[in-house]
Amino acid sequence: MSKAIDVNLLNKEIMKYLMEYQEEIGEQVENLSKKIGKEAVNELRANSPKGVRKRYCKGWTTQSSKIGRNKFVLKIYNKTDGSLTHLLEYGHATVDGGRTKAIVHIRPVEEKYSKKFEEYLKEKIRR
């Protein structure tokens, strides 16, 4: 024999469960972002050019902020020589009319950790 349940109660229970799930996933995204961000910063510090400006490779850091209820932003940037990142990554014109060789060190780290974040997040959501 089946039990009857009020439709309004069922709706409330489903919404309650979905809100809890949303908050749990939001926390996991935030924690995972911070973890992956730290790993990416460490790799950038290790792989950055260590030429004339020794502080460039040490300047990598993260900045995280929570926007609204379930929106999280993580920014990885170079706090000491931010304008130098583009010049090193893509090369630049020299005084004598030539160009410097590009030292690609940011893009590979970005691609690697974007994929890693996506894989970890899929794994967390499936659980």
Backbone as a ProteinNet text record, in pm:
[ID]
protein_1_A
[PRIMARY]
MSKAIDVNLLNKEIMKYLMEYQEEIGEQVENLSKKIGKEAVNELRANSPKGVRKRYCKGWTTQSSKIGRNKFVLKIYNKTDGSLTHLLEYGHATVDGGRTKAIVHIRPVEEKYSKKFEEYLKEKIRR
[TERTIARY]
83.7	0	89.2	60.8	144.3	95.8	190	156.3	140.1	48.2	25.2	106	156.6	231.9	178.4	172.3	123.7	225.7	179.8	267.2	348.6	291.2	363	481	461.9	570.6	683.1	645.3	745.2	827.5	759.5	827.4	926.2	885.6	972.8	1094.9	1075.2	1186.5	1285.8	1235.3	1324.2	1403.5	1339	1408.4	1513.2	1479.3	1574.4	1698.5	1677.1	1788.7	1874.8	1810.7	1885.4	1965.9	1912.2	1986.3	2107.8	2091.5	2204.7	2311.8	2269.6	2362.8	2437.7	2366.2	2427.2	2532.6	2502.7	2599	2721.3	2698.3	2808.7	2901.4	2843.7	2924.9	2999.1	2934.4	2999.3	3121.4	3110.2	3223.8	3336	3299	3400.1	3472.7	3399.2	3461.1	3558.5	3518.8	3605.6	3733.7	3719.3	3836	3926.7	3866.9	3944.5	4016.6	3950.5	4013.1	4136.3	4124.1	4238.3	4354	4321.9	4425.1	4495.7	4418.7	4475.6	4552.2	4501.1	4569.4	4707	4717.2	4847	4944.6	4895.1	4981.2	5029.5	4940.1	4976.3	5078.7	5061	5156	5293.8	5297.6	5426.7	5494.9	5418.3	5478.8	5523.2	5445.6	5486.8	5615.1	5624.6	5747.3	5867.4	5848.2	5958.4	5995.3	5896	5920.2	5940.4	5922.5	5938.6	6085.4	6111.5	6249.5	6315.8	6439.6	6513.9	6631.3	6600	6703.1	6744.2	6739.5	6785	6700.1	6569.7	6480.3	6450.4	6522.5	6506	6372.5	6317.1	6191.8	6071.7	6085.4	5973.5	5919.4	6007.3	5960.6	5901.2	5938.5	5884.8	5755.3	5717.6	5602.6	5467.7	5463.4	5335.4	5256.1	5128.2	5040.5	4896.1	4808.8	4666.5	4585.5	4469	4373.3	4236.7	4170.4	4038.9	3933.6	3814.7	3703.4	3573.7	3482.1	3351.1	3254.9	3191.2	3097.3	2957.5	2878.8	2743.3	2741.9	2636.9	2615.5	2697.9	2697.4	2765.6	2857.6	2920.2	3013.1	3149.3	3249.9	3383.8	3482.9	3572	3670.8	3810.3	3898.5	4037.9	4124.1	4209.4	4295	4440.4	4516.3	4659.9	4730	4818.7	4886	5024.6	5104.2	5237.2	5230.2	5244.6	5227.2	5348.5	5465.8	5584.2	5608.3	5585.7	5613.2	5500.9	5381.2	5265.8	5277.1	5333.8	5344.8	5449.9	5536.7	5643	5592.4	5482.3	5433	5402.5	5333.3	5297.9	5422.5	5516.1	5638.1	5719.7	5729.3	5805.3	5730.4	5601.4	5521.5	5515.8	5507.7	5489.5	5608	5709.8	5822.6	5786.9	5886.4	5861.8	5968.6	5941.7	6035.3	6151.7	6269.9	6388.3	6420.4	6513.5	6550.7	6610.1	6686.6	6751.4	6660.2	6531.7	6437	6410	6478.3	6454.6	6343.8	6334.1	6235.7	6303.4	6255	6306.7	6230.5	6292.2	6228.7	6125.6	6010.5	5906.6	5948.5	5925.5	5951.5	5815.5	5760.2	5626	5634.3	5579.2	5583.9	5450.9	5359.4	5229.8	5124.7	5117.3	5014.4	5015	5131.3	5129.4	5076.3	5110.1	5061.9	4910.6	4863.9	4720	4642.5	4689.5	4620.9	4623.2	4738	4751.8	4656.7	4654.2	4573.7	4425.9	4392.6	4251.3	4193.6	4269	4224.6	4217.9	4318.6	4323.8	4204.8	4172	4057.7	3929	3914	3792.7	3776.8	3885.9	3880.7	3846.4	3912	3885.1	3741.7	3691.2	3556.4	3453.4	3475.3	3384.8	3382.1	3500.1	3509.9	3432.4	3446.6	3376.3	3225.3	3179.1	3036.4	2973.7	3045.6	2991.8	2974.1	3044.8	3034.9	2907.8
-116.8	0	124.4	217.8	336.8	447.6	532.3	646.1	769.5	851.8	975.2	1087.1	1176.7	1292.3	1417	1522.3	1648.4	1702.1	1749.8	1800.2	1919.4	2003.6	2121.7	2081.4	1978.1	1930.6	1869.3	1795.8	1736.1	1844.4	1946.3	2058.1	2125.5	2148.3	2212.5	2125.9	1996.4	1905.4	1900	1896.7	1895.1	2025.4	2138.8	2267.7	2277.5	2225.5	2225.7	2144.2	2027.6	1941.1	2009.1	2070.1	2136.8	2255.8	2329.7	2443	2394.6	2286.5	2229.1	2179.9	2116.3	2066	2182.3	2288.6	2405.9	2467	2478.8	2533.9	2443.5	2313.1	2217.3	2225.3	2231.1	2242.9	2376	2482.2	2613.6	2611.9	2546.7	2534.9	2452.3	2345.4	2261.7	2337.5	2417.2	2498.2	2598	2662	2760.3	2694.9	2583.5	2513.8	2461.2	2403.4	2349.4	2460	2573.6	2687.2	2735.9	2746.8	2792.5	2693	2564.6	2461	2462	2462.7	2463.6	2593.8	2705.2	2833.9	2833.1	2774.1	2765.6	2679.7	2569.1	2481.9	2555.6	2629.2	2703.4	2812.1	2881.7	2986.1	2925.4	2812	2746.7	2707.8	2657.3	2620.5	2743.5	2850.9	2974.3	3029.8	3023.2	3070.1	2987.1	2858.1	2770.5	2787.2	2812.9	2815.7	2955.2	3059	3195.2	3224.9	3311.1	3348.2	3415.5	3379.6	3434.9	3516.8	3612.8	3694.3	3810.6	3929.6	4050.5	4081.9	4068.1	4097.5	3969.3	3947.7	3824.7	3823.2	3940.9	3946.8	3904	3898.5	3862	3723.9	3627.3	3490.6	3475.4	3561.9	3554.6	3633.8	3710.6	3799.6	3735.3	3608.4	3543.1	3520.3	3553.4	3536.8	3517.8	3486.4	3471.2	3572.1	3602.4	3687.4	3624.1	3593	3530.3	3620.6	3613.2	3690.3	3617.7	3630.9	3570.7	3681.3	3663.8	3763.8	3704.1	3760.5	3708.9	3579.5	3503.4	3383.7	3265	3239.7	3121.4	3152.8	3267.4	3303.8	3331.3	3264.9	3274	3306.9	3401.6	3443.4	3426	3363.3	3348.7	3407.2	3500.7	3567.6	3536.3	3493.1	3470	3580.8	3650.9	3763.2	3783.7	3867.4	3900.1	4037.2	4041.2	4167.2	4260	4208.3	4293.9	4349.8	4269.8	4312	4268.8	4315.5	4275.6	4312.4	4428.8	4471.8	4392.4	4326.4	4248.9	4114.2	4066	3933	3924.8	4023.9	4022.8	4032.2	4116.2	4133.2	4004.3	3934.7	3809.8	3697.9	3690.5	3581.6	3589.7	3711	3727.2	3789.5	3833.1	3901.6	4048.4	4128.6	4270.6	4327.9	4448.5	4517.3	4572.5	4571	4626.3	4763.1	4833.1	4967.7	4966.4	4863.5	4858.3	4804.1	4788.9	4747.7	4598.1	4521.4	4376.5	4339.2	4211.2	4161.6	4063.8	4059.6	3961.8	3830.4	3724.9	3593.6	3581.7	3527.3	3507.6	3394.2	3413.9	3310.5	3266.1	3165.5	3119.3	3040.3	3099.5	3034.5	3041.1	3125	3138.8	3047.3	3048.5	2972.5	2823.2	2755.5	2612.5	2584.1	2670.1	2652.5	2674.9	2776.3	2804.7	2686.7	2632.8	2519.9	2396.2	2369.1	2251	2257.1	2369.7	2379.3	2403.3	2455.4	2464.4	2324.8	2239.6	2101.3	2026.1	2048	1981.7	2023.8	2152.6	2203	2139.8	2135.6	2078	1930.4	1854.4	1711.6	1691.4	1766.2	1753.8	1791.4	1897.4	1942.1	1838.8	1780.2	1675.2	1559	1524.4	1415.1	1448.1	1572.4	1613.6	1614.3	1660.9	1670.1	1532	1440.1	1304.8	1228.9	1264.8	1194.5	1222.4
0	0	0	-86.5	-98.6	-6.7	29.8	115.2	26.8	61.9	-12.8	50.5	-32.9	16.2	-52.6	21.7	-32.4	-133.5	-245.5	-352	-303.9	-224.1	-173.3	-84.4	-2.8	82.6	-0.8	-103.3	-191.9	-260.2	-308.8	-374.4	-279.5	-154.8	-56.5	-25.5	-12.6	16.5	-98.8	-220	-337.8	-345.1	-323	-326.9	-216.1	-98.7	12.7	-22.5	-80	-119.4	-226.7	-325	-432.9	-380.6	-285.6	-228.3	-149.6	-74.2	-0.4	-96.7	-204.8	-306.2	-370.9	-401.6	-462.8	-370.9	-243	-147.7	-132.5	-130.6	-118.8	-240	-358.3	-480.5	-481	-436.6	-429.7	-339.1	-224.6	-132.4	-194.7	-264	-327.2	-438.8	-514.9	-620.9	-559.4	-451.9	-385.9	-333.3	-262.4	-207.5	-317.9	-420.5	-531.6	-607	-626.2	-695.3	-620.6	-489.7	-410.3	-417	-411.9	-417.1	-552.9	-660.8	-795.7	-818.7	-767.6	-781.5	-717.3	-598.1	-530.7	-610.2	-664.1	-745.1	-869.9	-934.7	-1055.3	-1024.1	-912.7	-873	-848.6	-780.9	-755.5	-885.8	-982	-1110.2	-1188.4	-1183.1	-1250.2	-1189.5	-1058.8	-992.7	-1035.8	-1054.5	-1094	-1241.1	-1328	-1472.3	-1530.1	-1451.8	-1503	-1529.7	-1628.5	-1658.3	-1538.6	-1516.1	-1402.8	-1454.2	-1538.5	-1600	-1513	-1570.9	-1504.3	-1380.8	-1394.2	-1281.4	-1206.1	-1101.4	-1022.3	-947.3	-922.5	-847.1	-931	-1064.1	-1151.5	-1117.2	-1103.2	-1078.1	-938.2	-846.5	-710.5	-694.5	-796	-785.4	-809.8	-848.4	-878	-750.4	-756	-640.9	-687.5	-594	-625.7	-546	-599.3	-530.1	-549.3	-440.8	-451.4	-391.2	-448.3	-394.7	-424.6	-332.1	-348.6	-386.7	-500.6	-550.7	-540.7	-459.3	-443.8	-364.8	-383.8	-303.5	-350.9	-480.3	-533.1	-649.2	-646.5	-753.1	-689.8	-741.2	-685.4	-796.7	-771.9	-871.5	-812.9	-890	-850.1	-961.4	-924.9	-1022.1	-987.7	-1087.1	-1070.2	-1148	-1081.8	-1145.9	-1085.3	-1151.7	-1102.9	-1037.7	-905.4	-832.1	-843.2	-876.2	-883.1	-1023.2	-1125.4	-1263.8	-1357.5	-1330.7	-1410.7	-1557.5	-1587.6	-1727.4	-1804.2	-1734	-1798.7	-1850.2	-1795.8	-1833.2	-1982.1	-2036.6	-2178.3	-2266.7	-2227.8	-2307.6	-2313.6	-2202.1	-2200.3	-2271.8	-2252.9	-2310.3	-2463.2	-2518.9	-2663.3	-2735.2	-2662.6	-2725.1	-2747.9	-2783.4	-2805.8	-2897	-2948.6	-3037.1	-2954.8	-3016.8	-2950.8	-3008.6	-2947.1	-2990	-3130.8	-3165.3	-3296.7	-3407.5	-3381.4	-3484.6	-3489.5	-3410.2	-3408.2	-3311	-3287.1	-3191.3	-3097.2	-2975	-2880	-2897.8	-2854.8	-2862.8	-2749.6	-2782.6	-2681	-2587.7	-2458.8	-2358.6	-2306.2	-2369.7	-2334.3	-2203.6	-2097.2	-1967.1	-1893.6	-1938.7	-1872	-1936	-2066.8	-2138.6	-2106.3	-2103.6	-2070.5	-1929.5	-1835.7	-1698.2	-1694	-1764.4	-1769.2	-1826.9	-1938	-2001.8	-1912	-1852.6	-1767.2	-1648	-1579.4	-1458.3	-1487.6	-1604.6	-1642.8	-1662	-1730.5	-1750.7	-1617.7	-1535	-1404.8	-1318.4	-1318.8	-1242.8	-1293	-1423.5	-1482.8	-1446	-1453.5	-1419.2	-1271.7	-1184.1	-1040.5	-1007.4	-1073	-1046.1	-1092.7	-1208.7	-1256.8	-1158.3	-1106.8	-1009.7	-882	-833.8	-711.9	-731.2	-847.3	-872.5	-887	-945.4	-965.2	-834.7	-732.9	-603.3	-538.2
[MASK]
+++++++++++++++++++++++++++++++++++++++++++++++++++++++++++++++++++++++++++++++++++++++++++++++++++++++++++++++++++++++++++++++

